[in-house]
């Protein structure tokens, strides 16, 4: 277990590929940002992201937020049982909606439930920028980013614009899913984001075990029995 978080040894260091400085990569008040990603859709990525966030908030006592970066197919509103639009504060920043002890932001809060998002890349990148930077997150220990499937513009933008502490890759045991999951691992490797854990849905690995592992981060001063 001591080596579980060894890939995060570079926490806080600016990645060489980004044109932004170390301070510009950070979101004010957010200590760490973890991306939950996959190479293929429908493998349980969003399920893992929201359950991980809720468990970290309720079992580990951390201040946690969830950013739904899947603009075309947001799942967080349904999974977090949120059906309202965010308000805006005096600084013209959106106030994340909180449920189950987790602050949430999603494109699903801003459009009608059945409305399709028919946008080109630049509009998606602009939306991601607003949902990450123009939100009053307050003070968070961890911001969990539910990434869209694939390894395209959205993933690259989030990797370049945010100081990701690490990534969690989710897959199912089928070969076709694992092939894309390996592609996701290689993508994060190329942009110098450490992959802390590879989680296989519907396997013998209990989700609770993963949460217990993540709660053992020394920097938070929290150790749960493993």
Protein Blocks (a to p, Z undefined) as FASTA:
>chain_A
ZZmmmmmmmgoiacfkbmbdfklmpcghiabdcddddfbehiopmmmmmmmmmmmmmmno
pacddddfblklccklmmnopabdddddfkopacdddeehiacddfklmpcfklccdddf
klmmmmmmmmmmmccebjafbdcddddedjdfklmmmmmmpccfbdcddddfbfklmmmm
mmmmmmmmmnopacfbdcdehiabdfklmmmmmmmgfklopacdZZ
